[in-house]
Amino acid sequence: LHTGLCNKIAVLVSVPAAYAPSFTLPEAQQDACLKVPRKPGAPHWQGENWCWQWMKHIGCYHSSGTMTWLEAQNRTASFRLAPPVEEARMEPLAEPGICEHASFGAPVHDAQPEEVNEAQAWFDANVSVFVLNMPDDFDRLQYMSTRLRQLGISFERIPGIDMSQSGAYAKAKRSGLISKEFNFSVANAVAKTEYQNMEGIVGTVGCAAAHLRAMAFAVSQGNVTGRPLALILEDDAELEDDFVVKLRRLVTTEAPCDWEAISLRTMCPYGICVSPHLTRVLPDGNEPVDRCRHGVNYGFYAMLYPAHALESVHERLCKTVWNNSRPHCLDVDVALASISNEVAYYAVPGFQNPGFLSTGHVESRRGEINMAWLDEPEHEEDAQPVLLTDIVHSMEQRVKDMVNN
């Protein structure tokens, strides 16, 4: 990485291939966690740790990720669904003393005007910003435009993809946004099994395709503008007032020089704390591979990538996402976390408050779209294929025009 885009003295975490750490509890607690009452309607597999399942549901999902894992275990133990901390500490984040503190997300109060100006200049020179927004969602676009303008941030809009619209899936498949090997009907049938326990995947497929398209476009723009970093935002991410200062500090003083992706807000983080505001994401070894290690490291609200690594990350993520037999990998955040033993993926814990951004001021449309029905999606129309490279080249020309103007 270029000077000023990482901390050259930060310790790099060595992650062996196929490494996926799981809890090592004392035998008595491990046996007790196998016998804890199951959550009604939840999937089950041999050796499932029900203390961990309840800890995620009570301590993370129900709290919208605001609890630290220590608070989550204490809360779950109060219902006798997890061991008390004094008997056996469950540590989804190793080295919790480094980053497992909500107060570490506090607003920056010590930035002098000189630092603020330097941070803005650094951001303008180094970061290209993209916002994912549904074509018909003008209110969200207006809200996002206003907020980013207040922060002095310019951006490029990337249209989202509503797979419930007639012909949208076939068009995405022909253009290469969705792998030709992916079969919606097969994946949807697998998703609805008791083991996978997914209600629908239409919106999830569209969300994945949109994020992957944004990544491809970011590669193209990086070639044009020369900016070394790409920030992809979902349109419900509301950046904090001190976002630019915090981002510069994070990248230049905390990010190890091997980083290939950073989530600026991750719910239910799993991995190891490496600095006050960063975890090294790791796959959750307590969860099966064929469920994509699903259940932790949620959130693609604000994703930062170094341009030099983005094409490789995009390629590896595509291979993971478009898998008929593992529909949970259609969630791009889950998919990237599942291969974090291959990709140097870091994340800011979501319980750090307020952190870099907030979410939830508008409802996600993905759940609603997920319940839509696609009529024979694999029965594609006869039409000349449009290559993904053509789409990227078209976007690249728009960037050139924008720069020249």
LUMKOL-864451 format. One record per residue (C-alpha): residue number from 0; residue in one letter; x, y, z. Coordinates in Angstrom, 3 decimals, padded with zeros to 6 digits. Layout:
REM LUMKOL-864451
num = NUM, residu = A, px = X, py = Y, pz = Z
...
REM end
This chain:
REM LUMKOL-864451
num = 0, residu = L, px = 000.000, py = 000.000, pz = 000.000
num = 1, residu = H, px = 001.024, py = 003.617, pz = -000.624
num = 2, residu = T, px = 002.439, py = 005.703, pz = 002.204
num = 3, residu = G, px = -000.393, py = 007.045, pz = 004.322
num = 4, residu = L, px = -002.777, py = 004.182, pz = 003.566
num = 5, residu = C, px = -001.802, py = 001.840, pz = 006.394
num = 6, residu = N, px = 000.241, py = 001.629, pz = 009.571
num = 7, residu = K, px = 003.534, py = 000.063, pz = 008.576
num = 8, residu = I, px = 004.354, py = -000.969, pz = 012.140
num = 9, residu = A, px = 000.986, py = -002.612, pz = 012.869
num = 10, residu = V, px = 001.326, py = -006.314, pz = 013.618
num = 11, residu = L, px = -000.028, py = -008.592, pz = 010.877
num = 12, residu = V, px = -002.205, py = -011.483, pz = 012.032
num = 13, residu = S, px = -001.108, py = -014.768, pz = 010.484
num = 14, residu = V, px = -004.217, py = -016.656, pz = 009.373
num = 15, residu = P, px = -003.657, py = -020.244, pz = 008.205
num = 16, residu = A, px = -005.565, py = -021.461, pz = 005.151
num = 17, residu = A, px = -008.996, py = -022.875, pz = 006.022
num = 18, residu = Y, px = -008.681, py = -021.525, pz = 009.588
num = 19, residu = A, px = -012.054, py = -021.076, pz = 011.314
num = 20, residu = P, px = -011.740, py = -020.758, pz = 015.106
num = 21, residu = S, px = -014.444, py = -022.126, pz = 017.396
num = 22, residu = F, px = -015.045, py = -021.925, pz = 021.145
num = 23, residu = T, px = -013.004, py = -024.102, pz = 023.450
num = 24, residu = L, px = -015.099, py = -024.430, pz = 026.595
num = 25, residu = P, px = -014.485, py = -026.613, pz = 029.657
num = 26, residu = E, px = -016.052, py = -030.040, pz = 029.188
num = 27, residu = A, px = -018.885, py = -029.430, pz = 031.651
num = 28, residu = Q, px = -019.931, py = -026.173, pz = 029.995
num = 29, residu = Q, px = -019.547, py = -027.653, pz = 026.523
num = 30, residu = D, px = -021.874, py = -030.528, pz = 027.429
num = 31, residu = A, px = -024.341, py = -028.114, pz = 029.023
num = 32, residu = C, px = -024.442, py = -025.998, pz = 025.855
num = 33, residu = L, px = -025.410, py = -029.061, pz = 023.824
num = 34, residu = K, px = -028.412, py = -029.573, pz = 026.123
num = 35, residu = V, px = -029.672, py = -026.002, pz = 026.337
num = 36, residu = P, px = -033.257, py = -025.705, pz = 025.006
num = 37, residu = R, px = -033.306, py = -025.049, pz = 021.294
num = 38, residu = K, px = -034.649, py = -021.825, pz = 019.892
num = 39, residu = P, px = -038.091, py = -022.624, pz = 018.404
num = 40, residu = G, px = -038.018, py = -022.899, pz = 014.634
num = 41, residu = A, px = -034.230, py = -022.659, pz = 014.427
num = 42, residu = P, px = -032.210, py = -025.108, pz = 012.291
num = 43, residu = H, px = -030.208, py = -027.821, pz = 013.993
num = 44, residu = W, px = -027.062, py = -029.822, pz = 013.275
num = 45, residu = Q, px = -024.914, py = -032.315, pz = 015.132
num = 46, residu = G, px = -022.807, py = -030.673, pz = 017.821
num = 47, residu = E, px = -024.564, py = -027.307, pz = 017.613
num = 48, residu = N, px = -023.630, py = -024.976, pz = 020.474
num = 49, residu = W, px = -026.960, py = -023.639, pz = 021.697
num = 50, residu = C, px = -025.344, py = -021.268, pz = 024.190
num = 51, residu = W, px = -023.745, py = -019.533, pz = 021.217
num = 52, residu = Q, px = -027.003, py = -019.455, pz = 019.256
num = 53, residu = W, px = -028.860, py = -017.875, pz = 022.170
num = 54, residu = M, px = -026.017, py = -015.446, pz = 022.865
num = 55, residu = K, px = -026.224, py = -014.152, pz = 019.285
num = 56, residu = H, px = -030.015, py = -013.834, pz = 019.368
num = 57, residu = I, px = -030.317, py = -012.255, pz = 022.809
num = 58, residu = G, px = -027.103, py = -010.261, pz = 022.889
num = 59, residu = C, px = -026.708, py = -009.154, pz = 019.296
num = 60, residu = Y, px = -029.773, py = -009.541, pz = 017.066
num = 61, residu = H, px = -032.294, py = -008.371, pz = 019.672
num = 62, residu = S, px = -030.100, py = -005.435, pz = 020.718
num = 63, residu = S, px = -029.322, py = -004.432, pz = 017.113
num = 64, residu = G, px = -025.670, py = -005.072, pz = 017.853
num = 65, residu = T, px = -025.331, py = -002.472, pz = 020.606
num = 66, residu = M, px = -024.102, py = -004.885, pz = 023.306
num = 67, residu = T, px = -020.487, py = -005.928, pz = 023.666
num = 68, residu = W, px = -020.024, py = -009.699, pz = 023.725
num = 69, residu = L, px = -019.298, py = -009.584, pz = 027.468
num = 70, residu = E, px = -022.641, py = -007.850, pz = 028.019
num = 71, residu = A, px = -024.287, py = -010.329, pz = 025.657
num = 72, residu = Q, px = -023.005, py = -013.336, pz = 027.589
num = 73, residu = N, px = -024.044, py = -011.839, pz = 030.920
num = 74, residu = R, px = -027.512, py = -011.152, pz = 029.545
num = 75, residu = T, px = -027.854, py = -014.647, pz = 028.067
num = 76, residu = A, px = -026.544, py = -016.270, pz = 031.250
num = 77, residu = S, px = -029.245, py = -014.436, pz = 033.230
num = 78, residu = F, px = -031.762, py = -016.596, pz = 031.338
num = 79, residu = R, px = -029.626, py = -019.702, pz = 032.069
num = 80, residu = L, px = -028.977, py = -020.128, pz = 028.351
num = 81, residu = A, px = -025.195, py = -019.620, pz = 028.530
num = 82, residu = P, px = -022.538, py = -020.220, pz = 031.190
num = 83, residu = P, px = -021.802, py = -017.384, pz = 033.617
num = 84, residu = V, px = -018.711, py = -015.428, pz = 032.600
num = 85, residu = E, px = -016.878, py = -016.427, pz = 035.778
num = 86, residu = E, px = -017.282, py = -020.108, pz = 034.839
num = 87, residu = A, px = -016.379, py = -019.906, pz = 031.162
num = 88, residu = R, px = -015.860, py = -016.727, pz = 029.119
num = 89, residu = M, px = -017.104, py = -017.066, pz = 025.558
num = 90, residu = E, px = -014.986, py = -014.787, pz = 023.385
num = 91, residu = P, px = -016.239, py = -014.302, pz = 019.826
num = 92, residu = L, px = -013.525, py = -011.637, pz = 019.696
num = 93, residu = A, px = -010.144, py = -012.825, pz = 020.914
num = 94, residu = E, px = -008.111, py = -010.203, pz = 022.766
num = 95, residu = P, px = -011.313, py = -008.350, pz = 023.759
num = 96, residu = G, px = -009.463, py = -005.859, pz = 025.930
num = 97, residu = I, px = -008.074, py = -004.207, pz = 022.804
num = 98, residu = C, px = -011.351, py = -003.209, pz = 021.104
num = 99, residu = E, px = -014.418, py = -004.548, pz = 022.938
num = 100, residu = H, px = -015.474, py = -001.224, pz = 024.410
num = 101, residu = A, px = -018.538, py = 000.753, pz = 023.322
num = 102, residu = S, px = -016.858, py = 004.016, pz = 024.367
num = 103, residu = F, px = -014.151, py = 003.585, pz = 021.718
num = 104, residu = G, px = -016.705, py = 004.806, pz = 019.169
num = 105, residu = A, px = -017.033, py = 008.191, pz = 020.878
num = 106, residu = P, px = -016.958, py = 011.339, pz = 018.735
num = 107, residu = V, px = -013.582, py = 012.930, pz = 018.090
num = 108, residu = H, px = -013.194, py = 015.993, pz = 020.319
num = 109, residu = D, px = -009.462, py = 016.601, pz = 020.057
num = 110, residu = A, px = -009.160, py = 017.294, pz = 016.317
num = 111, residu = Q, px = -007.700, py = 020.757, pz = 015.692
num = 112, residu = P, px = -008.707, py = 022.740, pz = 012.585
num = 113, residu = E, px = -005.388, py = 021.883, pz = 010.974
num = 114, residu = E, px = -006.070, py = 018.143, pz = 011.304
num = 115, residu = V, px = -009.620, py = 018.554, pz = 010.009
num = 116, residu = N, px = -008.356, py = 020.359, pz = 006.909
num = 117, residu = E, px = -005.598, py = 017.806, pz = 006.357
num = 118, residu = A, px = -008.090, py = 014.950, pz = 006.720
num = 119, residu = Q, px = -010.412, py = 016.499, pz = 004.135
num = 120, residu = A, px = -007.534, py = 016.992, pz = 001.700
num = 121, residu = W, px = -006.398, py = 013.398, pz = 002.290
num = 122, residu = F, px = -009.922, py = 012.094, pz = 001.711
num = 123, residu = D, px = -010.413, py = 014.085, pz = -001.503
num = 124, residu = A, px = -007.092, py = 012.888, pz = -002.886
num = 125, residu = N, px = -007.406, py = 009.231, pz = -001.955
num = 126, residu = V, px = -011.039, py = 008.099, pz = -001.702
num = 127, residu = S, px = -013.621, py = 007.546, pz = -004.439
num = 128, residu = V, px = -017.154, py = 007.217, pz = -003.022
num = 129, residu = F, px = -020.042, py = 005.211, pz = -004.460
num = 130, residu = V, px = -023.611, py = 005.022, pz = -003.169
num = 131, residu = L, px = -025.871, py = 002.044, pz = -003.896
num = 132, residu = N, px = -029.425, py = 003.250, pz = -004.424
num = 133, residu = M, px = -032.511, py = 001.693, pz = -006.008
num = 134, residu = P, px = -033.448, py = 003.372, pz = -009.323
num = 135, residu = D, px = -036.831, py = 004.561, pz = -008.027
num = 136, residu = D, px = -035.774, py = 005.479, pz = -004.484
num = 137, residu = F, px = -035.347, py = 009.231, pz = -004.932
num = 138, residu = D, px = -036.084, py = 010.087, pz = -001.294
num = 139, residu = R, px = -033.184, py = 008.011, pz = -000.067
num = 140, residu = L, px = -030.927, py = 009.454, pz = -002.759
num = 141, residu = Q, px = -031.896, py = 012.985, pz = -001.762
num = 142, residu = Y, px = -031.314, py = 012.217, pz = 001.915
num = 143, residu = M, px = -027.905, py = 010.722, pz = 001.162
num = 144, residu = S, px = -026.930, py = 013.551, pz = -001.186
num = 145, residu = T, px = -027.765, py = 016.153, pz = 001.439
num = 146, residu = R, px = -025.812, py = 014.382, pz = 004.160
num = 147, residu = L, px = -022.707, py = 013.812, pz = 002.036
num = 148, residu = R, px = -022.806, py = 017.397, pz = 000.800
num = 149, residu = Q, px = -022.781, py = 018.546, pz = 004.429
num = 150, residu = L, px = -019.601, py = 016.520, pz = 004.933
num = 151, residu = G, px = -017.970, py = 017.809, pz = 001.751
num = 152, residu = I, px = -018.066, py = 014.376, pz = 000.110
num = 153, residu = S, px = -018.808, py = 013.902, pz = -003.593
num = 154, residu = F, px = -020.016, py = 010.525, pz = -004.833
num = 155, residu = E, px = -021.094, py = 008.425, pz = -007.789
num = 156, residu = R, px = -024.500, py = 006.714, pz = -007.648
num = 157, residu = I, px = -024.650, py = 003.014, pz = -008.507
num = 158, residu = P, px = -028.185, py = 001.780, pz = -009.285
num = 159, residu = G, px = -029.446, py = -001.068, pz = -007.118
num = 160, residu = I, px = -031.167, py = -004.066, pz = -008.683
num = 161, residu = D, px = -034.758, py = -005.053, pz = -007.906
num = 162, residu = M, px = -034.948, py = -008.699, pz = -008.916
num = 163, residu = S, px = -038.716, py = -008.723, pz = -008.437
num = 164, residu = Q, px = -039.106, py = -006.596, pz = -011.579
num = 165, residu = S, px = -040.028, py = -008.462, pz = -014.753
num = 166, residu = G, px = -036.965, py = -009.509, pz = -016.710
num = 167, residu = A, px = -034.459, py = -008.178, pz = -014.153
num = 168, residu = Y, px = -032.997, py = -011.564, pz = -013.276
num = 169, residu = A, px = -032.618, py = -012.669, pz = -016.893
num = 170, residu = K, px = -030.970, py = -009.359, pz = -017.797
num = 171, residu = A, px = -028.540, py = -009.612, pz = -014.882
num = 172, residu = K, px = -027.713, py = -013.192, pz = -015.819
num = 173, residu = R, px = -027.072, py = -012.329, pz = -019.478
num = 174, residu = S, px = -024.916, py = -009.336, pz = -018.588
num = 175, residu = G, px = -022.664, py = -011.390, pz = -016.320
num = 176, residu = L, px = -023.718, py = -009.705, pz = -013.088
num = 177, residu = I, px = -024.880, py = -013.147, pz = -011.959
num = 178, residu = S, px = -022.749, py = -016.192, pz = -012.693
num = 179, residu = K, px = -024.034, py = -018.360, pz = -015.529
num = 180, residu = E, px = -023.557, py = -021.393, pz = -013.229
num = 181, residu = F, px = -025.961, py = -019.976, pz = -010.661
num = 182, residu = N, px = -029.488, py = -021.410, pz = -010.768
num = 183, residu = F, px = -032.052, py = -019.389, pz = -008.830
num = 184, residu = S, px = -034.623, py = -022.183, pz = -008.694
num = 185, residu = V, px = -032.135, py = -024.644, pz = -007.212
num = 186, residu = A, px = -030.731, py = -022.132, pz = -004.727
num = 187, residu = N, px = -034.207, py = -021.023, pz = -003.677
num = 188, residu = A, px = -035.292, py = -024.618, pz = -003.050
num = 189, residu = V, px = -032.208, py = -025.218, pz = -000.899
num = 190, residu = A, px = -032.785, py = -021.924, pz = 000.942
num = 191, residu = K, px = -036.277, py = -022.992, pz = 001.995
num = 192, residu = T, px = -035.164, py = -026.276, pz = 003.559
num = 193, residu = E, px = -035.439, py = -026.566, pz = 007.331
num = 194, residu = Y, px = -031.643, py = -026.707, pz = 007.585
num = 195, residu = Q, px = -031.001, py = -023.459, pz = 005.692
num = 196, residu = N, px = -034.133, py = -021.771, pz = 007.108
num = 197, residu = M, px = -034.311, py = -018.807, pz = 004.706
num = 198, residu = E, px = -037.664, py = -017.223, pz = 003.821
num = 199, residu = G, px = -036.727, py = -016.033, pz = 000.344
num = 200, residu = I, px = -033.733, py = -014.907, pz = -001.663
num = 201, residu = V, px = -035.004, py = -012.587, pz = -004.411
num = 202, residu = G, px = -033.905, py = -009.391, pz = -002.659
num = 203, residu = T, px = -030.695, py = -010.992, pz = -001.429
num = 204, residu = V, px = -029.719, py = -011.959, pz = -004.989
num = 205, residu = G, px = -030.330, py = -008.380, pz = -006.135
num = 206, residu = C, px = -028.339, py = -006.939, pz = -003.233
num = 207, residu = A, px = -025.403, py = -009.242, pz = -003.990
num = 208, residu = A, px = -025.456, py = -008.415, pz = -007.698
num = 209, residu = A, px = -025.554, py = -004.685, pz = -006.935
num = 210, residu = H, px = -022.609, py = -004.816, pz = -004.534
num = 211, residu = L, px = -020.570, py = -006.887, pz = -006.965
num = 212, residu = R, px = -021.395, py = -004.468, pz = -009.793
num = 213, residu = A, px = -020.325, py = -001.543, pz = -007.587
num = 214, residu = M, px = -017.033, py = -003.271, pz = -006.882
num = 215, residu = A, px = -016.439, py = -003.835, pz = -010.607
num = 216, residu = F, px = -017.217, py = -000.187, pz = -011.335
num = 217, residu = A, px = -014.886, py = 000.927, pz = -008.540
num = 218, residu = V, px = -012.077, py = -001.053, pz = -010.187
num = 219, residu = S, px = -012.802, py = 000.781, pz = -013.438
num = 220, residu = Q, px = -012.885, py = 004.213, pz = -011.825
num = 221, residu = G, px = -009.676, py = 003.540, pz = -009.950
num = 222, residu = N, px = -008.007, py = 003.022, pz = -013.304
num = 223, residu = V, px = -009.286, py = 006.442, pz = -014.439
num = 224, residu = T, px = -008.887, py = 008.686, pz = -011.378
num = 225, residu = G, px = -005.887, py = 007.012, pz = -009.788
num = 226, residu = R, px = -007.419, py = 007.286, pz = -006.323
num = 227, residu = P, px = -006.118, py = 004.337, pz = -004.276
num = 228, residu = L, px = -009.209, py = 003.747, pz = -002.108
num = 229, residu = A, px = -012.863, py = 002.994, pz = -002.891
num = 230, residu = L, px = -015.686, py = 003.489, pz = -000.381
num = 231, residu = I, px = -019.005, py = 001.798, pz = -001.240
num = 232, residu = L, px = -021.967, py = 002.999, pz = 000.832
num = 233, residu = E, px = -025.477, py = 001.632, pz = 001.110
num = 234, residu = D, px = -028.050, py = 004.415, pz = 000.977
num = 235, residu = D, px = -029.180, py = 003.894, pz = 004.583
num = 236, residu = A, px = -025.719, py = 004.624, pz = 006.004
num = 237, residu = E, px = -025.669, py = 007.979, pz = 007.813
num = 238, residu = L, px = -022.081, py = 009.104, pz = 008.294
num = 239, residu = E, px = -021.110, py = 010.856, pz = 011.518
num = 240, residu = D, px = -019.906, py = 014.477, pz = 011.545
num = 241, residu = D, px = -016.320, py = 013.380, pz = 012.264
num = 242, residu = F, px = -016.334, py = 010.600, pz = 009.647
num = 243, residu = V, px = -013.498, py = 011.982, pz = 007.517
num = 244, residu = V, px = -011.184, py = 012.592, pz = 010.473
num = 245, residu = K, px = -011.946, py = 009.158, pz = 011.922
num = 246, residu = L, px = -011.368, py = 007.428, pz = 008.595
num = 247, residu = R, px = -007.990, py = 009.054, pz = 008.055
num = 248, residu = R, px = -006.899, py = 008.136, pz = 011.574
num = 249, residu = L, px = -008.113, py = 004.552, pz = 011.126
num = 250, residu = V, px = -006.350, py = 003.992, pz = 007.818
num = 251, residu = T, px = -003.080, py = 005.737, pz = 008.646
num = 252, residu = T, px = -002.588, py = 004.727, pz = 012.291
num = 253, residu = E, px = -004.419, py = 001.401, pz = 012.770
num = 254, residu = A, px = -004.947, py = -000.523, pz = 009.525
num = 255, residu = P, px = -002.284, py = -003.205, pz = 009.000
num = 256, residu = C, px = -000.615, py = -003.050, pz = 005.596
num = 257, residu = D, px = -002.099, py = -006.333, pz = 004.401
num = 258, residu = W, px = -005.707, py = -005.056, pz = 004.491
num = 259, residu = E, px = -007.906, py = -005.847, pz = 001.489
num = 260, residu = A, px = -011.300, py = -004.795, pz = 002.875
num = 261, residu = I, px = -012.585, py = -002.865, pz = 005.893
num = 262, residu = S, px = -016.198, py = -002.770, pz = 007.029
num = 263, residu = L, px = -016.763, py = 000.507, pz = 008.862
num = 264, residu = R, px = -019.654, py = -000.947, pz = 010.875
num = 265, residu = T, px = -020.015, py = -004.680, pz = 011.519
num = 266, residu = M, px = -022.702, py = -006.201, pz = 013.713
num = 267, residu = C, px = -021.965, py = -009.311, pz = 015.805
num = 268, residu = P, px = -018.213, py = -009.174, pz = 015.080
num = 269, residu = Y, px = -016.252, py = -012.423, pz = 015.146
num = 270, residu = G, px = -012.472, py = -012.676, pz = 014.963
num = 271, residu = I, px = -009.682, py = -010.981, pz = 016.901
num = 272, residu = C, px = -009.233, py = -007.403, pz = 018.103
num = 273, residu = V, px = -006.064, py = -005.954, pz = 016.552
num = 274, residu = S, px = -006.383, py = -002.252, pz = 017.432
num = 275, residu = P, px = -008.796, py = -000.014, pz = 019.343
num = 276, residu = H, px = -011.163, py = 000.282, pz = 016.362
num = 277, residu = L, px = -010.421, py = -002.783, pz = 014.258
num = 278, residu = T, px = -011.025, py = -006.503, pz = 014.352
num = 279, residu = R, px = -009.399, py = -008.992, pz = 012.016
num = 280, residu = V, px = -012.490, py = -010.814, pz = 010.775
num = 281, residu = L, px = -012.364, py = -014.618, pz = 010.898
num = 282, residu = P, px = -014.827, py = -017.334, pz = 009.844
num = 283, residu = D, px = -016.993, py = -018.659, pz = 012.675
num = 284, residu = G, px = -015.880, py = -022.260, pz = 013.148
num = 285, residu = N, px = -018.918, py = -022.947, pz = 015.342
num = 286, residu = E, px = -021.118, py = -022.760, pz = 012.228
num = 287, residu = P, px = -021.198, py = -025.237, pz = 009.320
num = 288, residu = V, px = -019.463, py = -024.458, pz = 006.035
num = 289, residu = D, px = -022.586, py = -025.373, pz = 004.054
num = 290, residu = R, px = -024.440, py = -022.615, pz = 005.934
num = 291, residu = C, px = -021.628, py = -020.223, pz = 004.948
num = 292, residu = R, px = -020.527, py = -019.822, pz = 008.600
num = 293, residu = H, px = -023.669, py = -017.697, pz = 008.838
num = 294, residu = G, px = -024.662, py = -015.611, pz = 011.873
num = 295, residu = V, px = -021.891, py = -013.076, pz = 012.547
num = 296, residu = N, px = -019.966, py = -010.214, pz = 010.920
num = 297, residu = Y, px = -023.099, py = -008.629, pz = 009.464
num = 298, residu = G, px = -023.112, py = -005.388, pz = 007.527
num = 299, residu = F, px = -021.929, py = -004.025, pz = 004.176
num = 300, residu = Y, px = -023.206, py = -000.536, pz = 005.033
num = 301, residu = A, px = -019.853, py = 001.125, pz = 004.364
num = 302, residu = M, px = -017.084, py = -000.920, pz = 002.765
num = 303, residu = L, px = -013.589, py = 000.427, pz = 002.140
num = 304, residu = Y, px = -011.278, py = -001.274, pz = -000.351
num = 305, residu = P, px = -007.764, py = -000.555, pz = -001.605
num = 306, residu = A, px = -007.899, py = -000.265, pz = -005.389
num = 307, residu = H, px = -004.961, py = -002.614, pz = -005.920
num = 308, residu = A, px = -006.765, py = -005.506, pz = -004.184
num = 309, residu = L, px = -010.346, py = -004.834, pz = -005.256
num = 310, residu = E, px = -010.350, py = -006.854, pz = -008.460
num = 311, residu = S, px = -009.006, py = -009.917, pz = -006.660
num = 312, residu = V, px = -011.477, py = -009.548, pz = -003.772
num = 313, residu = H, px = -014.308, py = -009.149, pz = -006.296
num = 314, residu = E, px = -013.313, py = -012.326, pz = -008.108
num = 315, residu = R, px = -013.070, py = -014.402, pz = -004.927
num = 316, residu = L, px = -016.337, py = -012.995, pz = -003.584
num = 317, residu = C, px = -018.174, py = -013.820, pz = -006.837
num = 318, residu = K, px = -017.067, py = -017.441, pz = -006.603
num = 319, residu = T, px = -018.343, py = -017.634, pz = -003.033
num = 320, residu = V, px = -021.652, py = -015.818, pz = -003.534
num = 321, residu = W, px = -022.980, py = -017.648, pz = -006.612
num = 322, residu = N, px = -023.191, py = -021.097, pz = -005.066
num = 323, residu = N, px = -026.448, py = -023.029, pz = -005.521
num = 324, residu = S, px = -025.869, py = -025.289, pz = -002.531
num = 325, residu = R, px = -024.937, py = -022.553, pz = -000.013
num = 326, residu = P, px = -027.663, py = -019.887, pz = -000.292
num = 327, residu = H, px = -026.568, py = -018.131, pz = 002.886
num = 328, residu = C, px = -023.495, py = -017.058, pz = 000.898
num = 329, residu = L, px = -025.813, py = -014.875, pz = -001.200
num = 330, residu = D, px = -025.532, py = -012.438, pz = 001.716
num = 331, residu = V, px = -022.354, py = -010.673, pz = 000.590
num = 332, residu = D, px = -021.344, py = -009.736, pz = 004.133
num = 333, residu = V, px = -021.660, py = -013.349, pz = 005.266
num = 334, residu = A, px = -019.852, py = -014.555, pz = 002.138
num = 335, residu = L, px = -016.844, py = -012.277, pz = 002.621
num = 336, residu = A, px = -016.588, py = -013.231, pz = 006.301
num = 337, residu = S, px = -016.673, py = -016.921, pz = 005.324
num = 338, residu = I, px = -013.506, py = -016.474, pz = 003.220
num = 339, residu = S, px = -011.740, py = -014.141, pz = 005.642
num = 340, residu = N, px = -009.071, py = -016.826, pz = 005.995
num = 341, residu = E, px = -008.274, py = -016.026, pz = 002.333
num = 342, residu = V, px = -008.988, py = -012.279, pz = 002.266
num = 343, residu = A, px = -007.403, py = -009.857, pz = 004.745
num = 344, residu = Y, px = -010.737, py = -008.513, pz = 005.985
num = 345, residu = Y, px = -010.978, py = -006.068, pz = 008.894
num = 346, residu = A, px = -013.985, py = -004.461, pz = 010.564
num = 347, residu = V, px = -015.034, py = -001.784, pz = 013.028
num = 348, residu = P, px = -017.208, py = -003.363, pz = 015.764
num = 349, residu = G, px = -020.795, py = -002.158, pz = 015.567
num = 350, residu = F, px = -021.133, py = -001.830, pz = 019.351
num = 351, residu = Q, px = -018.649, py = 001.061, pz = 019.316
num = 352, residu = N, px = -021.025, py = 003.998, pz = 019.628
num = 353, residu = P, px = -021.630, py = 006.077, pz = 017.586
num = 354, residu = G, px = -018.614, py = 004.958, pz = 015.592
num = 355, residu = F, px = -018.264, py = 005.954, pz = 011.951
num = 356, residu = L, px = -021.922, py = 005.806, pz = 010.978
num = 357, residu = S, px = -025.417, py = 004.871, pz = 012.020
num = 358, residu = T, px = -028.048, py = 002.880, pz = 010.163
num = 359, residu = G, px = -031.735, py = 002.107, pz = 010.406
num = 360, residu = H, px = -033.166, py = 005.588, pz = 009.809
num = 361, residu = V, px = -035.029, py = 004.045, pz = 006.858
num = 362, residu = E, px = -036.332, py = 000.495, pz = 006.425
num = 363, residu = S, px = -034.490, py = -001.979, pz = 004.247
num = 364, residu = R, px = -036.389, py = -003.008, pz = 001.140
num = 365, residu = R, px = -034.561, py = -006.314, pz = 000.823
num = 366, residu = G, px = -036.872, py = -008.213, pz = 003.194
num = 367, residu = E, px = -039.931, py = -007.130, pz = 001.232
num = 368, residu = I, px = -038.333, py = -008.041, pz = -002.105
num = 369, residu = N, px = -037.174, py = -011.393, pz = -000.710
num = 370, residu = M, px = -040.815, py = -012.462, pz = -000.476
num = 371, residu = A, px = -041.421, py = -011.782, pz = -004.168
num = 372, residu = W, px = -041.897, py = -014.659, pz = -006.578
num = 373, residu = L, px = -039.916, py = -015.060, pz = -009.779
num = 374, residu = D, px = -041.761, py = -016.877, pz = -012.558
num = 375, residu = E, px = -039.413, py = -019.422, pz = -014.150
num = 376, residu = P, px = -036.326, py = -017.243, pz = -013.644
num = 377, residu = E, px = -034.045, py = -019.677, pz = -015.452
num = 378, residu = H, px = -036.218, py = -019.569, pz = -018.568
num = 379, residu = E, px = -034.209, py = -016.813, pz = -020.169
num = 380, residu = E, px = -035.270, py = -014.804, pz = -023.182
num = 381, residu = D, px = -033.412, py = -015.135, pz = -026.439
num = 382, residu = A, px = -031.242, py = -012.082, pz = -026.651
num = 383, residu = Q, px = -027.700, py = -011.077, pz = -027.450
num = 384, residu = P, px = -025.597, py = -011.278, pz = -024.271
num = 385, residu = V, px = -024.287, py = -008.028, pz = -022.819
num = 386, residu = L, px = -020.908, py = -008.597, pz = -021.223
num = 387, residu = L, px = -020.102, py = -007.251, pz = -017.772
num = 388, residu = T, px = -016.973, py = -005.720, pz = -019.280
num = 389, residu = D, px = -019.190, py = -003.665, pz = -021.600
num = 390, residu = I, px = -021.127, py = -002.336, pz = -018.615
num = 391, residu = V, px = -017.896, py = -001.449, pz = -016.831
num = 392, residu = H, px = -016.476, py = 000.230, pz = -019.960
num = 393, residu = S, px = -019.653, py = 002.278, pz = -020.279
num = 394, residu = M, px = -019.380, py = 003.350, pz = -016.640
num = 395, residu = E, px = -015.667, py = 004.079, pz = -017.164
num = 396, residu = Q, px = -016.509, py = 006.443, pz = -020.034
num = 397, residu = R, px = -018.973, py = 008.259, pz = -017.770
num = 398, residu = V, px = -016.209, py = 008.687, pz = -015.193
num = 399, residu = K, px = -013.832, py = 010.073, pz = -017.845
num = 400, residu = D, px = -016.486, py = 012.539, pz = -018.983
num = 401, residu = M, px = -017.077, py = 013.554, pz = -015.373
num = 402, residu = V, px = -013.345, py = 014.093, pz = -014.757
num = 403, residu = N, px = -012.845, py = 016.028, pz = -018.015
num = 404, residu = N, px = -015.778, py = 018.265, pz = -017.221
REM end
